[in-house]
Amino acid sequence: MNKKPFVITIPILVVLLASLFASKRPDTLETIAISYSFESQAKEISSLFTGYSFPFIHNQFMSSFCAGTAGLFIIYIFYKVIKRFVK
């Protein structure tokens, strides 16, 4: 049995399911900044993964899903590069 399709589809399905449960609430650092009133001192920066999503995709679910899948591939590439150096 060829395991290659499962190696690709299972992680993508996990990202798909996880993106359904992505929180709309701010993370802990943002919550603390808001609680102690120093969020106005924060500097806005532009990022490809702003808010754990792609800003150029207007559907929130698809934006989170695509960002999660891209993050999955980036981690996989880092894994392969590190594995090559360790060998």
N, C-alpha and C positions, 0 to 999 in steps of 0.2 A: 504494500500500500504506500502510495506516495504521500509523504507528510508535508511537502512544500505548500500546497494550498491551505492547509490548516495553520501553518506557521504565519501566514499572511492574514487570513480571514478572522481567526480567533482574536488577535489583538485589535483589529479594526472593529469587530463586534463589541468588544469590551469598551472601546472609546465611544462607540455609538450609544451604548447603554449608559455609560457614565455621563455623557453630555446631556442626557435627559434629566439628570439630577444636579446639574450645575447650578450653583447658588447665585441668586441675583443680589444677595447681601454683600457688603464689603467684608474683606478679610480682617483678621485680628489687628494688624497694624493700622489699617484705615479706621477701624472702630476706636482704637486707643487715641489716635490723632483727633478724631471728632470729639471724643469724650473730654480730652484735655485742651481743646480749642486751639490746636496748632496746625490744623489741616490747611490753613491759609498760607502757611510758610512753605508748603510743599511746592516743588517745581514740576510743572507738567512737561512730560517728555513724550515724544512720539515713538511708538514701538509697533512692530508688526503684530505682536500678540497683546495689544492693549486690552485689558479686561478679560484676558483668557479667551479672546476671540479675534477674528479678523475684522477690522473696522470697515473694509470695503465690501463685505458681504452683509446685506441688510436683513436677512432672515436670521434671527438670533440662534435658533437651533442649528442651522447649517453652519453658521459662523463658528459656534463652539465646537461642533463636530469636526470641521475642517482644521481648526487650530489644534485640537487634540490629536488628530491623525498626523498633522505636520510635526507636532511635538514627539509623537511616537517614532516617526521616521528619523528625526534628528537624534533622538536617544539611541536608536538602532545604529546609526552611522557612527556616533561616538563610541558605542560598544565595539563595533568592528575595528575602528582605528586603534582603540586601546588594546584590544585583543591582539592585534597585529604587532604592536610595540612590545607587549609582554612576552610574546613568543620569541 
